[in-house]
Amino acid sequence: QVQLVESGGGLVQAGGSLRLSCVASGRTFRRYAMGWFRQAPGKEREFVAAIPGGGGSIYYADSVKGRFTISRDNAKNTVYLQMNSLEPEDTAVYYCVGHPSSSGWDYWGQGTQVTVSS
């Protein structure tokens, strides 16, 4: 069974930066895509970014393009989300996800809170 554990959330002022980390365990991490979603209070969960297991394209939501960067270190079974130029609208619980399938993403972390103050 795969477990995803996020860390790195917190409180930051607008314009600041945070780096989220997600450590995966239980399966062959490098073989499958990983990603990040977020859910703001009163809003639906939304896609943020995804990175393939091997070669391929990286995807970002339009709202974070140019500000967020997703990366992975397969040796450490870890995926990162570097968030720069943060805005109050980025305030949300951020979830790490892994292994996309026909029914969505099979694995989800517990979430980490990011709060951006104005």
Biotite code that builds the C-alpha atoms (Angstrom):
import biotite.structure as struc

atoms = struc.array([
    struc.Atom([0.000, 0.000, 0.000], chain_id="A", res_id=1, res_name="GLN", atom_name="CA", element="C"),
    struc.Atom([1.311, 3.424, -0.957], chain_id="A", res_id=2, res_name="VAL", atom_name="CA", element="C"),
    struc.Atom([1.523, 6.188, 1.604], chain_id="A", res_id=3, res_name="GLN", atom_name="CA", element="C"),
    struc.Atom([2.058, 9.840, 0.733], chain_id="A", res_id=4, res_name="LEU", atom_name="CA", element="C"),
    struc.Atom([3.164, 12.259, 3.446], chain_id="A", res_id=5, res_name="VAL", atom_name="CA", element="C"),
    struc.Atom([3.267, 15.994, 2.754], chain_id="A", res_id=6, res_name="GLU", atom_name="CA", element="C"),
    struc.Atom([5.192, 18.642, 4.637], chain_id="A", res_id=7, res_name="SER", atom_name="CA", element="C"),
    struc.Atom([6.271, 22.246, 4.215], chain_id="A", res_id=8, res_name="GLY", atom_name="CA", element="C"),
    struc.Atom([2.996, 24.110, 4.543], chain_id="A", res_id=9, res_name="GLY", atom_name="CA", element="C"),
    struc.Atom([2.606, 27.158, 6.728], chain_id="A", res_id=10, res_name="GLY", atom_name="CA", element="C"),
    struc.Atom([1.808, 30.851, 6.933], chain_id="A", res_id=11, res_name="LEU", atom_name="CA", element="C"),
    struc.Atom([3.528, 33.264, 4.569], chain_id="A", res_id=12, res_name="VAL", atom_name="CA", element="C"),
    struc.Atom([2.999, 36.843, 3.453], chain_id="A", res_id=13, res_name="GLN", atom_name="CA", element="C"),
    struc.Atom([1.903, 37.664, -0.065], chain_id="A", res_id=14, res_name="ALA", atom_name="CA", element="C"),
    struc.Atom([4.874, 37.656, -2.402], chain_id="A", res_id=15, res_name="GLY", atom_name="CA", element="C"),
    struc.Atom([6.680, 35.057, -0.339], chain_id="A", res_id=16, res_name="GLY", atom_name="CA", element="C"),
    struc.Atom([7.675, 31.484, -1.114], chain_id="A", res_id=17, res_name="SER", atom_name="CA", element="C"),
    struc.Atom([7.153, 28.004, 0.268], chain_id="A", res_id=18, res_name="LEU", atom_name="CA", element="C"),
    struc.Atom([8.349, 24.574, -0.798], chain_id="A", res_id=19, res_name="ARG", atom_name="CA", element="C"),
    struc.Atom([6.094, 21.590, -0.233], chain_id="A", res_id=20, res_name="LEU", atom_name="CA", element="C"),
    struc.Atom([7.500, 18.076, -0.078], chain_id="A", res_id=21, res_name="SER", atom_name="CA", element="C"),
    struc.Atom([5.780, 14.725, -0.452], chain_id="A", res_id=22, res_name="CYS", atom_name="CA", element="C"),
    struc.Atom([7.480, 11.464, 0.447], chain_id="A", res_id=23, res_name="VAL", atom_name="CA", element="C"),
    struc.Atom([6.060, 8.279, -1.049], chain_id="A", res_id=24, res_name="ALA", atom_name="CA", element="C"),
    struc.Atom([6.452, 4.765, 0.290], chain_id="A", res_id=25, res_name="SER", atom_name="CA", element="C"),
    struc.Atom([5.274, 1.307, -0.505], chain_id="A", res_id=26, res_name="GLY", atom_name="CA", element="C"),
    struc.Atom([5.742, 0.952, -4.270], chain_id="A", res_id=27, res_name="ARG", atom_name="CA", element="C"),
    struc.Atom([8.108, 1.773, -7.103], chain_id="A", res_id=28, res_name="THR", atom_name="CA", element="C"),
    struc.Atom([7.854, 5.538, -6.956], chain_id="A", res_id=29, res_name="PHE", atom_name="CA", element="C"),
    struc.Atom([9.775, 6.330, -10.100], chain_id="A", res_id=30, res_name="ARG", atom_name="CA", element="C"),
    struc.Atom([7.370, 4.439, -12.367], chain_id="A", res_id=31, res_name="ARG", atom_name="CA", element="C"),
    struc.Atom([4.316, 6.603, -11.942], chain_id="A", res_id=32, res_name="TYR", atom_name="CA", element="C"),
    struc.Atom([3.246, 10.194, -12.264], chain_id="A", res_id=33, res_name="ALA", atom_name="CA", element="C"),
    struc.Atom([2.862, 12.409, -9.221], chain_id="A", res_id=34, res_name="MET", atom_name="CA", element="C"),
    struc.Atom([0.989, 15.641, -8.726], chain_id="A", res_id=35, res_name="GLY", atom_name="CA", element="C"),
    struc.Atom([-0.514, 18.250, -6.476], chain_id="A", res_id=36, res_name="TRP", atom_name="CA", element="C"),
    struc.Atom([-4.094, 19.360, -5.932], chain_id="A", res_id=37, res_name="PHE", atom_name="CA", element="C"),
    struc.Atom([-5.464, 22.013, -3.618], chain_id="A", res_id=38, res_name="ARG", atom_name="CA", element="C"),
    struc.Atom([-8.756, 22.884, -1.983], chain_id="A", res_id=39, res_name="GLN", atom_name="CA", element="C"),
    struc.Atom([-9.607, 26.323, -0.699], chain_id="A", res_id=40, res_name="ALA", atom_name="CA", element="C"),
    struc.Atom([-12.359, 26.913, 1.883], chain_id="A", res_id=41, res_name="PRO", atom_name="CA", element="C"),
    struc.Atom([-15.770, 26.672, 0.257], chain_id="A", res_id=42, res_name="GLY", atom_name="CA", element="C"),
    struc.Atom([-14.331, 25.666, -3.112], chain_id="A", res_id=43, res_name="LYS", atom_name="CA", element="C"),
    struc.Atom([-13.907, 22.436, -5.020], chain_id="A", res_id=44, res_name="GLU", atom_name="CA", element="C"),
    struc.Atom([-10.618, 20.633, -5.105], chain_id="A", res_id=45, res_name="ARG", atom_name="CA", element="C"),
    struc.Atom([-8.544, 21.712, -8.109], chain_id="A", res_id=46, res_name="GLU", atom_name="CA", element="C"),
    struc.Atom([-5.532, 20.467, -10.006], chain_id="A", res_id=47, res_name="PHE", atom_name="CA", element="C"),
    struc.Atom([-2.274, 22.341, -9.481], chain_id="A", res_id=48, res_name="VAL", atom_name="CA", element="C"),
    struc.Atom([0.551, 20.469, -11.212], chain_id="A", res_id=49, res_name="ALA", atom_name="CA", element="C"),
    struc.Atom([1.682, 17.015, -12.355], chain_id="A", res_id=50, res_name="ALA", atom_name="CA", element="C"),
    struc.Atom([4.985, 15.437, -13.309], chain_id="A", res_id=51, res_name="ILE", atom_name="CA", element="C"),
    struc.Atom([5.442, 12.122, -15.172], chain_id="A", res_id=52, res_name="PRO", atom_name="CA", element="C"),
    struc.Atom([7.305, 9.127, -13.848], chain_id="A", res_id=53, res_name="GLY", atom_name="CA", element="C"),
    struc.Atom([9.650, 8.997, -16.818], chain_id="A", res_id=54, res_name="GLY", atom_name="CA", element="C"),
    struc.Atom([10.037, 11.345, -19.739], chain_id="A", res_id=55, res_name="GLY", atom_name="CA", element="C"),
    struc.Atom([7.141, 13.489, -20.724], chain_id="A", res_id=56, res_name="GLY", atom_name="CA", element="C"),
    struc.Atom([5.440, 16.787, -20.179], chain_id="A", res_id=57, res_name="SER", atom_name="CA", element="C"),
    struc.Atom([4.895, 18.592, -16.932], chain_id="A", res_id=58, res_name="ILE", atom_name="CA", element="C"),
    struc.Atom([1.503, 20.217, -16.498], chain_id="A", res_id=59, res_name="TYR", atom_name="CA", element="C"),
    struc.Atom([0.410, 23.248, -14.509], chain_id="A", res_id=60, res_name="TYR", atom_name="CA", element="C"),
    struc.Atom([-2.884, 24.920, -13.841], chain_id="A", res_id=61, res_name="ALA", atom_name="CA", element="C"),
    struc.Atom([-3.069, 28.293, -15.577], chain_id="A", res_id=62, res_name="ASP", atom_name="CA", element="C"),
    struc.Atom([-3.420, 30.002, -12.208], chain_id="A", res_id=63, res_name="SER", atom_name="CA", element="C"),
    struc.Atom([0.055, 28.881, -11.070], chain_id="A", res_id=64, res_name="VAL", atom_name="CA", element="C"),
    struc.Atom([2.061, 28.892, -14.312], chain_id="A", res_id=65, res_name="LYS", atom_name="CA", element="C"),
    struc.Atom([5.239, 30.888, -13.981], chain_id="A", res_id=66, res_name="GLY", atom_name="CA", element="C"),
    struc.Atom([5.016, 30.911, -10.168], chain_id="A", res_id=67, res_name="ARG", atom_name="CA", element="C"),
    struc.Atom([5.006, 27.233, -9.119], chain_id="A", res_id=68, res_name="PHE", atom_name="CA", element="C"),
    struc.Atom([7.460, 24.507, -10.087], chain_id="A", res_id=69, res_name="THR", atom_name="CA", element="C"),
    struc.Atom([6.946, 20.780, -9.590], chain_id="A", res_id=70, res_name="ILE", atom_name="CA", element="C"),
    struc.Atom([9.946, 18.471, -9.443], chain_id="A", res_id=71, res_name="SER", atom_name="CA", element="C"),
    struc.Atom([10.870, 15.031, -8.170], chain_id="A", res_id=72, res_name="ARG", atom_name="CA", element="C"),
    struc.Atom([13.845, 13.182, -6.733], chain_id="A", res_id=73, res_name="ASP", atom_name="CA", element="C"),
    struc.Atom([13.368, 9.493, -7.423], chain_id="A", res_id=74, res_name="ASN", atom_name="CA", element="C"),
    struc.Atom([16.324, 8.553, -5.243], chain_id="A", res_id=75, res_name="ALA", atom_name="CA", element="C"),
    struc.Atom([14.479, 10.057, -2.283], chain_id="A", res_id=76, res_name="LYS", atom_name="CA", element="C"),
    struc.Atom([10.960, 8.996, -3.357], chain_id="A", res_id=77, res_name="ASN", atom_name="CA", element="C"),
    struc.Atom([9.998, 12.635, -3.054], chain_id="A", res_id=78, res_name="THR", atom_name="CA", element="C"),
    struc.Atom([8.075, 15.137, -5.142], chain_id="A", res_id=79, res_name="VAL", atom_name="CA", element="C"),
    struc.Atom([8.302, 18.872, -4.510], chain_id="A", res_id=80, res_name="TYR", atom_name="CA", element="C"),
    struc.Atom([6.207, 21.933, -5.217], chain_id="A", res_id=81, res_name="LEU", atom_name="CA", element="C"),
    struc.Atom([8.160, 25.176, -5.146], chain_id="A", res_id=82, res_name="GLN", atom_name="CA", element="C"),
    struc.Atom([5.713, 28.041, -4.783], chain_id="A", res_id=83, res_name="MET", atom_name="CA", element="C"),
    struc.Atom([6.915, 31.591, -5.448], chain_id="A", res_id=84, res_name="ASN", atom_name="CA", element="C"),
    struc.Atom([5.130, 34.942, -5.612], chain_id="A", res_id=85, res_name="SER", atom_name="CA", element="C"),
    struc.Atom([2.377, 33.549, -3.438], chain_id="A", res_id=86, res_name="LEU", atom_name="CA", element="C"),
    struc.Atom([-0.989, 35.296, -3.430], chain_id="A", res_id=87, res_name="GLU", atom_name="CA", element="C"),
    struc.Atom([-3.829, 35.206, -0.890], chain_id="A", res_id=88, res_name="PRO", atom_name="CA", element="C"),
    struc.Atom([-5.792, 33.247, -3.516], chain_id="A", res_id=89, res_name="GLU", atom_name="CA", element="C"),
    struc.Atom([-3.263, 30.411, -3.127], chain_id="A", res_id=90, res_name="ASP", atom_name="CA", element="C"),
    struc.Atom([-4.504, 29.781, 0.406], chain_id="A", res_id=91, res_name="THR", atom_name="CA", element="C"),
    struc.Atom([-5.684, 26.161, 0.522], chain_id="A", res_id=92, res_name="ALA", atom_name="CA", element="C"),
    struc.Atom([-4.985, 22.677, 1.743], chain_id="A", res_id=93, res_name="VAL", atom_name="CA", element="C"),
    struc.Atom([-2.492, 21.153, -0.678], chain_id="A", res_id=94, res_name="TYR", atom_name="CA", element="C"),
    struc.Atom([-2.655, 17.437, -1.426], chain_id="A", res_id=95, res_name="TYR", atom_name="CA", element="C"),
    struc.Atom([0.000, 15.232, -2.941], chain_id="A", res_id=96, res_name="CYS", atom_name="CA", element="C"),
    struc.Atom([-1.313, 12.608, -5.377], chain_id="A", res_id=97, res_name="VAL", atom_name="CA", element="C"),
    struc.Atom([0.189, 9.641, -7.171], chain_id="A", res_id=98, res_name="GLY", atom_name="CA", element="C"),
    struc.Atom([-0.525, 7.047, -9.856], chain_id="A", res_id=99, res_name="HIS", atom_name="CA", element="C"),
    struc.Atom([-3.152, 8.381, -12.208], chain_id="A", res_id=100, res_name="PRO", atom_name="CA", element="C"),
    struc.Atom([-5.691, 5.863, -13.480], chain_id="A", res_id=101, res_name="SER", atom_name="CA", element="C"),
    struc.Atom([-8.966, 5.816, -15.399], chain_id="A", res_id=102, res_name="SER", atom_name="CA", element="C"),
    struc.Atom([-10.816, 6.630, -12.185], chain_id="A", res_id=103, res_name="SER", atom_name="CA", element="C"),
    struc.Atom([-8.563, 9.518, -11.192], chain_id="A", res_id=104, res_name="GLY", atom_name="CA", element="C"),
    struc.Atom([-5.539, 9.498, -8.875], chain_id="A", res_id=105, res_name="TRP", atom_name="CA", element="C"),
    struc.Atom([-5.153, 6.324, -6.836], chain_id="A", res_id=106, res_name="ASP", atom_name="CA", element="C"),
    struc.Atom([-3.097, 7.707, -3.962], chain_id="A", res_id=107, res_name="TYR", atom_name="CA", element="C"),
    struc.Atom([-3.657, 10.831, -1.871], chain_id="A", res_id=108, res_name="TRP", atom_name="CA", element="C"),
    struc.Atom([-1.780, 12.377, 1.000], chain_id="A", res_id=109, res_name="GLY", atom_name="CA", element="C"),
    struc.Atom([-3.429, 13.820, 4.086], chain_id="A", res_id=110, res_name="GLN", atom_name="CA", element="C"),
    struc.Atom([-2.882, 17.417, 2.983], chain_id="A", res_id=111, res_name="GLY", atom_name="CA", element="C"),
    struc.Atom([-0.860, 20.350, 4.253], chain_id="A", res_id=112, res_name="THR", atom_name="CA", element="C"),
    struc.Atom([-2.237, 23.833, 4.939], chain_id="A", res_id=113, res_name="GLN", atom_name="CA", element="C"),
    struc.Atom([-0.845, 26.827, 3.085], chain_id="A", res_id=114, res_name="VAL", atom_name="CA", element="C"),
    struc.Atom([-2.036, 30.240, 4.222], chain_id="A", res_id=115, res_name="THR", atom_name="CA", element="C"),
    struc.Atom([-1.003, 33.427, 2.412], chain_id="A", res_id=116, res_name="VAL", atom_name="CA", element="C"),
    struc.Atom([-1.713, 36.680, 4.215], chain_id="A", res_id=117, res_name="SER", atom_name="CA", element="C"),
    struc.Atom([-2.241, 39.972, 2.409], chain_id="A", res_id=118, res_name="SER", atom_name="CA", element="C"),
])
